[in-house]
């Protein structure tokens, strides 16, 4: 009974070890002296490979493929346990490495976003047709935020005449969000190539919210209400369409006062 139980345990350990070995890089187990049933002594033996009927052992005399039957059941168990322990250690180190890699990737992306927000890493500006050659702007026309910024950069006078105090729709992608203290409205800064001119949209939140604030990173605008709980009004990366009026440009910042969030 004891012998059959030991044999069953050996087969189970061998099968488990083979599955683990196929999904991991084999790492030599800790060196130790092992004797075969014939009396051959393998000094400083390391298990470097496992097969169904054989074990690959590296020792002081070289490297050889030895049948499992050459070892006593006790020696087989010792070899398998040693190898399983090494593979479990390796698996733990691999998990730790993956976690560290994910954390590093997240930190790198955050630094990249911060650098871009400061103008250190910018998307190249695309060519934009001059505002002077465009048809007259009509109420409800859709204007790209990058085009708006480019027109003010190209020709301030023409851009002021075309856009200032005019009602139209503005589309873009939210780059960052912020809000001044003791002021109900919040600001959505749109993503602009080059960043030499900023486009800031001033948005008044719904009155049902008693508290509105931006997260420290500027990635989200959060609102809280007694019955509505906490909600995210807007976040960086959102593609938006605003309806409102342009207030012109000051200090390289074009201001757009939002009257309605279309999208």
C-alpha positions as CSV (number, residue, x, y, z in Angstrom):
1,X,0.0,0.0,0.0
2,X,2.8,2.4,0.9
3,X,4.7,1.5,-2.2
4,X,1.8,2.1,-4.5
5,X,1.0,5.4,-2.8
6,X,4.6,6.5,-3.2
7,X,4.5,5.5,-6.9
8,X,1.2,7.5,-7.4
9,X,2.8,10.5,-5.7
10,X,5.8,10.2,-7.9
11,X,3.8,10.1,-11.1
12,X,1.7,13.1,-10.0
13,X,4.8,15.1,-9.2
14,X,6.4,14.2,-12.5
15,X,3.4,15.3,-14.5
16,X,3.0,18.5,-12.6
17,X,6.7,19.3,-13.0
18,X,6.5,18.6,-16.8
19,X,3.6,21.1,-17.2
20,X,5.5,23.8,-15.3
21,X,8.7,23.1,-17.1
22,X,7.0,23.5,-20.5
23,X,5.9,27.0,-19.5
24,X,9.0,28.3,-17.9
25,X,12.8,28.5,-18.5
26,X,14.4,25.6,-16.8
27,X,16.6,26.8,-13.9
28,X,19.1,24.3,-12.4
29,X,18.1,23.0,-8.9
30,X,20.4,23.4,-6.0
31,X,23.5,21.2,-6.3
32,X,23.7,18.0,-4.2
33,X,25.1,14.5,-4.3
34,X,22.7,11.8,-5.7
35,X,23.3,8.1,-5.9
36,X,21.7,5.7,-8.4
37,X,20.5,2.2,-7.5
38,X,23.6,0.8,-9.2
39,X,25.8,2.8,-6.7
40,X,27.0,5.5,-9.1
41,X,27.5,8.7,-7.2
42,X,26.6,12.0,-9.1
43,X,28.4,14.7,-7.2
44,X,26.9,18.3,-7.2
45,X,24.0,17.1,-9.4
46,X,21.7,19.7,-10.9
47,X,18.4,18.8,-12.5
48,X,18.3,20.7,-15.8
49,X,15.5,18.9,-17.6
50,X,12.6,16.6,-16.9
51,X,11.0,14.0,-19.2
52,X,8.4,11.3,-18.6
53,X,10.9,8.5,-18.2
54,X,14.2,10.3,-17.8
55,X,15.8,13.1,-16.0
56,X,18.6,15.3,-17.4
57,X,21.3,15.8,-14.8
58,X,24.4,18.0,-14.8
59,X,27.1,17.0,-12.3
60,X,30.8,17.1,-11.8
61,X,31.3,14.3,-14.3
62,X,29.4,16.1,-17.1
63,X,25.8,16.0,-18.3
64,X,23.7,12.9,-18.9
65,X,20.2,11.6,-19.4
66,X,19.4,9.2,-16.7
67,X,16.3,6.9,-16.5
68,X,14.0,7.7,-13.5
69,X,14.2,3.9,-12.7
70,X,17.9,4.4,-11.9
71,X,17.0,6.2,-8.7
72,X,15.3,5.0,-5.6
73,X,11.7,6.4,-4.9
74,X,13.2,8.6,-2.2
75,X,15.8,10.0,-4.5
76,X,13.2,10.6,-7.2
77,X,11.0,12.5,-4.7
78,X,14.0,14.6,-3.6
79,X,14.9,15.5,-7.2
80,X,11.3,16.4,-8.1
81,X,10.8,18.5,-4.9
82,X,14.0,20.3,-5.5
83,X,13.0,21.1,-9.1
84,X,9.4,22.1,-8.2
85,X,10.8,24.5,-5.6
86,X,13.2,26.1,-8.1
87,X,10.4,26.5,-10.7
88,X,8.0,28.0,-8.1
89,X,10.7,30.5,-7.2
90,X,11.2,31.4,-10.8
91,X,7.5,31.8,-11.4
92,X,7.3,34.2,-8.4
93,X,10.2,36.2,-9.8
94,X,8.5,36.4,-13.2
95,X,5.3,37.6,-11.7
96,X,7.2,40.3,-9.7
97,X,9.0,41.3,-12.9
98,X,5.7,41.7,-14.8
99,X,4.3,43.8,-12.0
100,X,7.3,46.0,-11.9
101,X,7.2,46.4,-15.7
102,X,3.5,47.4,-15.6
103,X,4.3,50.0,-12.8
104,X,7.2,51.4,-14.8
105,X,5.1,51.6,-18.0
106,X,2.4,53.5,-16.1
107,X,5.0,55.9,-14.5
108,X,6.6,56.5,-17.9
109,X,3.3,57.3,-19.5
110,X,2.5,59.7,-16.7
111,X,5.8,61.5,-17.2
112,X,5.2,61.6,-20.9
113,X,1.8,63.3,-20.4
114,X,3.3,65.8,-18.0
115,X,6.0,66.6,-20.4
116,X,3.6,67.1,-23.2
117,X,1.4,69.4,-21.0
118,X,4.5,71.5,-20.4
119,X,5.3,71.7,-24.1
120,X,8.3,69.5,-24.0
121,X,6.9,66.9,-26.2
122,X,4.4,68.1,-28.8
123,X,2.6,66.7,-31.8
124,X,3.9,68.3,-35.1
125,X,1.5,70.9,-36.4
126,X,-0.4,70.1,-39.6
127,X,-0.7,72.6,-42.4
128,X,-3.9,74.6,-42.1
129,X,-5.5,76.8,-44.8
130,X,-5.4,80.5,-44.0
131,X,-8.5,82.0,-42.4
132,X,-8.6,84.8,-45.0
133,X,-9.4,82.4,-47.8
134,X,-12.3,80.5,-46.0
135,X,-16.0,81.1,-46.5
136,X,-17.8,83.3,-43.9
137,X,-18.4,81.6,-40.6
138,X,-22.0,80.8,-39.9
139,X,-23.8,79.9,-36.7
140,X,-23.6,76.2,-36.1
141,X,-20.5,75.7,-38.3
142,X,-18.1,73.1,-36.9
143,X,-14.5,74.2,-36.3
144,X,-11.6,72.0,-35.3
145,X,-9.7,73.2,-32.2
146,X,-6.3,72.7,-34.0
147,X,-7.5,74.9,-36.9
148,X,-8.8,77.6,-34.5
149,X,-5.4,77.7,-32.8
150,X,-3.5,77.7,-36.1
151,X,-5.6,80.7,-37.5
152,X,-4.9,82.8,-34.4
153,X,-1.2,81.9,-34.6
154,X,-1.0,82.7,-38.4
155,X,-2.9,86.0,-38.4
156,X,-4.3,87.5,-35.2
157,X,-6.2,90.3,-36.9
158,X,-8.0,88.0,-39.4
159,X,-8.7,85.4,-36.7
160,X,-10.2,88.0,-34.4
161,X,-12.4,89.3,-37.1
162,X,-13.5,85.8,-38.1
163,X,-14.1,84.2,-34.7
164,X,-14.3,86.8,-31.9
165,X,-17.9,87.0,-30.5
166,X,-19.1,84.5,-33.1
167,X,-21.2,81.5,-32.2
168,X,-20.1,78.2,-33.7
169,X,-19.4,74.6,-32.7
170,X,-15.9,73.6,-31.6
171,X,-14.6,70.0,-31.7
172,X,-11.4,68.5,-30.3
173,X,-9.9,66.1,-27.7
174,X,-9.6,67.0,-24.0
175,X,-6.0,67.3,-23.0
176,X,-6.4,68.5,-19.4
177,X,-9.0,69.8,-17.0
178,X,-8.7,72.4,-14.2
179,X,-10.9,74.7,-12.0
180,X,-10.2,77.8,-10.0
181,X,-11.3,78.1,-6.4
182,X,-14.6,79.9,-5.6
183,X,-15.5,79.9,-9.3
184,X,-18.3,77.6,-10.5
185,X,-17.1,77.2,-14.1
186,X,-14.3,74.8,-15.0
187,X,-11.8,74.7,-17.9
188,X,-11.2,72.1,-20.5
189,X,-7.9,72.5,-22.3
190,X,-8.1,70.9,-25.8
191,X,-5.2,69.0,-27.4
192,X,-3.4,71.3,-29.8
193,X,-0.4,70.3,-32.0
194,X,2.7,72.4,-31.2
195,X,1.1,73.9,-28.1
196,X,2.3,77.4,-29.0
197,X,-1.4,78.5,-28.8
198,X,-3.8,77.1,-26.2
199,X,-7.5,76.6,-26.6
200,X,-9.4,76.8,-23.3
201,X,-13.1,76.0,-23.1
202,X,-15.0,77.6,-20.1
203,X,-17.8,75.3,-19.0
204,X,-20.5,75.9,-16.4
205,X,-21.5,72.7,-14.7
206,X,-25.2,71.8,-14.0
207,X,-26.6,73.5,-10.9
208,X,-27.7,70.1,-9.5
209,X,-24.1,69.5,-8.3
210,X,-23.0,71.1,-5.1
211,X,-19.3,70.4,-5.6
212,X,-17.2,70.3,-8.7
213,X,-13.4,69.8,-8.7
214,X,-10.6,68.5,-10.9
215,X,-8.4,65.6,-9.8
216,X,-4.8,66.5,-9.0
217,X,-3.5,65.1,-12.2
218,X,-6.0,67.1,-14.2
219,X,-7.3,64.0,-15.9
220,X,-10.9,64.2,-14.6
221,X,-13.5,66.7,-13.6
222,X,-15.6,65.3,-10.8
223,X,-19.0,66.5,-9.6
224,X,-20.9,65.6,-6.4
225,X,-24.6,66.0,-5.6
226,X,-26.6,65.1,-2.6
227,X,-28.9,62.8,-4.6
228,X,-26.7,62.1,-7.6
229,X,-23.6,61.0,-5.8
230,X,-20.2,61.3,-7.4
231,X,-19.9,61.4,-11.2
232,X,-17.2,62.2,-13.7
233,X,-18.3,65.1,-15.9
234,X,-15.3,64.9,-18.3
235,X,-11.9,63.3,-18.6
236,X,-8.7,63.7,-20.6
237,X,-8.9,61.9,-23.9
238,X,-12.6,62.6,-24.4
239,X,-13.6,63.6,-27.9
240,X,-15.9,66.6,-27.5
241,X,-18.1,69.0,-29.5
242,X,-19.0,72.2,-27.7
243,X,-21.4,74.9,-28.8
244,X,-20.6,78.5,-27.7
245,X,-18.8,81.7,-28.5
246,X,-15.2,82.6,-28.9
247,X,-13.8,85.4,-26.7
248,X,-10.7,85.9,-28.8
249,X,-7.0,85.4,-27.8
250,X,-5.0,86.8,-24.9
251,X,-1.5,85.6,-23.8
252,X,-1.5,82.9,-26.5
253,X,-4.7,81.5,-25.1
254,X,-7.9,81.3,-27.2
255,X,-11.0,81.3,-24.9
256,X,-14.2,79.6,-25.9
257,X,-17.2,80.0,-23.6
258,X,-19.4,76.9,-23.8
259,X,-23.2,77.3,-23.8
260,X,-23.9,73.6,-24.6
261,X,-22.1,70.3,-24.6
262,X,-23.2,68.6,-27.9
263,X,-20.9,65.6,-27.4
